[in-house]
Amino acid sequence: MATDEYNPLDYANLTKNCVQELMTRGPYGLELSETFTGSGVYALFYTGNLALYRAIRSPDATWPIYVGKAVPPGARKGARTSGPSRALFQRLREHRDSIDAAENLSSDDFVCRYLVVTPLWITMAERFLIENFQPVWNVSIEGFGLHDPGSGRYQGQRSWWDVLHPGRSWAERLKETRGKAEAEKRVREFLKNHKPGSSMPMLKADPSLFMQDDED
C-alpha cells in the first residue's frame, strides 16, 4: 500500500498540472482571426511534411516543436499594466509572421495551444513546459523567438533557427557563421535522442532559471 504523502505544490506535480491544463486548450490555427486578451504560455505544433521534422510531426497537437511565454508589457521592470494585455495574442501573431517569412515553412502547417496564466507564474509555467517536452526549437535550434535587434546592432551571428529557416529580412543582416547542413545535423542528432512520447528526465528545480529574461 502506497503511503507517500501527496503534495500538490511539489515541483513535479506543478509541472504535470500545467502541462495537462495547456493540452486541453485548442488546438487552434495560427491565422488567429479573433483577438483575445491575456498573457501566459503557449505551444506550437508542426503538422507539415518537412522530412527533417517527420519524427515530431504532430497533427493531433500532442508534441510541440516550440513553447514560449508572453508577459504583460513592462512586467520585466516591475511596471503595473494599465489595462487588459493582448501580449499572448500578439506574440503568437509574431510567430506566425516569422514562420511565413521562412523560405521552407508555412503557418498553415502549424497549430497552437495557449493558456492564460497569472503573471506571477508565467515564467515558471514556461520552464515546466520546456522541461517536460524538450522542444527542438527551444533546446537544439535556438533563435525562433528572437526579435529584430535594431539598427546598428547587426554584428551578432545568425541564429541556428535562421540558418535552418532563412527568410526573416532582419536576420539576413547578421553574420552567417554557421551552415545549414550543420544545423540539420544538430536537429537529427537531437531527435535521435529525444523521441516524442518518451519519458524525459525532469530537471532539478533551480530558482535562477525563473529569474532570467530570455527571447520571449
N, C-alpha and C positions, 0 to 999 in steps of 0.2 A: 504494500500500500504506500503510495507516494505521500510524503509528509513535508515536502518542500513548501515553504511559505511563498505565496504569490504576491509579488509587488508590482502593481500596475504602473508605477513610475520607474521601474527598472529600465536601464538603457535599452536592452533587447526588446522589452515589451513596448516601449515607446516607439521604437523603430517599426515593429510589427504593426502596431495600430496605425501609424502614419501611412505606411505602405498600403495597408488594406483599405484605408479610407480613400486615398487617392485613386486606387484602382476601381472604385465604384463610380467614379465620375467620367462620363463620356463613354467611348471616345468621341472627339469632335474633329471635324476637318479644319485645316488651317486657313480656310477662307474667312472665318470669323466675321460673318456678315452682321452679327449683332454685337454691339458693345456691352461691356459689363464692368462693374466696379469691384475693387478689392485688390489686395496684394496676397502673395503666397508662393506656392511651389507648383511645378508642372513637370510633365514628362512628354517627350516626343518619341514617336514610334515610326519606324521605317516600314513601308508596305510595298516598295518598288522591286525592281528586278535587277538591280546592280549586282553583278556577280560577287564583288568584294564583300557585300553585306548580306549574302544569302543566309549565312548562319544566324543572323539576328533579325531577319525579315519577320515582321510581326503584324500580320493583317488583323489579328484579334487583339492587338494592343496589350500584350502581356509582358513584353521585354523591351524597355526603352533604349534608344540609341543615345539619348541625352536627357539629363534632368537639370533643372535650374530653379532659380528663385527670382522674385520681383518684390522689392521692398518699396514702401511709400517714399515719395520724394523727400530728401533731407534726412532720411532715417539714419544714415551712417554718421551724421553730425549731431544727432540728437534733437533735430528740429521737430516740432509738432506739425502734423498735417492740418491744413485749413479746411479740409472737406474730403468727401469721398475720393479715393485714388483709383485711377484706371491703370495702375502700374502693371498688373498681370496681363491685362488685355494688350497694352502697348508693347510689352516685352515679347509676347507671342507674335504680334504683328512684325516686330523687328526680325524675329527668327524666320518668319515666312519670307520676308524680303531677302534675307541672306541666302536662304535656300534657293529662291528663284533667281538670284544673281549668279549662282554657281552654274558652270557650263554643263555639269553632268548630274544635276539634281533638279527635282521639280517638287513644289509644295503639294502637288496632287498626290504624291507618293508618301505623304506623312499624315499622321493623325496625332492628336494630343489628348492628354488628360490634365486637368488642373484643379487645384484645391486652394480655396481662400483660407488663409491662416492668420491667426492673431499675430501682429508684427513681432512680438517678443519671441515667438517660436519659429519664425521663418527660416533663419539661418540653420538652426538645429534640424528642422524638418528636411531641408535640402541635404544636409550631411547624412541623415538617415537613409535617404533615397540613393545617394551615391554609394554608400557603403553596402547597401543591400543589393543593388543591381550592377554596380561597376560598369556603367555605360561607356561604350568605346569612345564617344566624343568627349567625355569627361576625363577619362583615365589614360587613354592611349593617344588620341589625336586631339590635342587641345587647340583652342582658338576660336571655336564656333561662336562663343558668346562675346567676343571682343567687339569694341566699338572703334570707329574711326579715331585715331589718336589726334588728329587735327593738324593743321598747317604747321610746318617746322618741326614735326615730331615723327618723321618717317625714317629715322635712322635705324630703327629696330629691324629684326629679321621677320620674315613672313612666317606665320604660324603653320603648324602641321596641317591644320584643317584647310587653310587657304592654299597650301601646296597641293593637297589632295583634291580640293574642290575649288579651283580657280574661278574668278569671276567678279568678286567684290572689287569695285574700282579703287577704293582706298587701299586695299591690301596689295594691289599691283604696284604701289609706290614703295612698298617695303622691300628690304633686301632679300633676295632669293638665295639662301644658303643651303637649302635642303632640296632633295629631288623627289619627284612623285613616286618613283619606284621604291625609294626608301620608306616613304610614307605608307605605301601599300603593304610593304613587308611588315611594318610595325602593326598594322591592323591584323594581318593574317596571323602573326605570332601571338598577338594578344587574344584573338578569338579562339585560337587553338587551346589556350589555357584557361579561358573564361567562357565556358559554354552556357548559353541561356538555359535557365531552369536548374542549373547545378547549384549545389549548396555553396554559397560564398562565405569565406571566413569573415566573421564580424570583427571589425577593427576595434581596438580598445578606445574608450571614450577619452578624448584629450581636450580639455577646456579651451586650449589655444585654437583649436580648429574652428570654434564658434565665434572667434573674435576677429577673424581675418576678413578683409574686404577682398572680393575676387571679381572676376569679369562680369558676374551677374548683378 
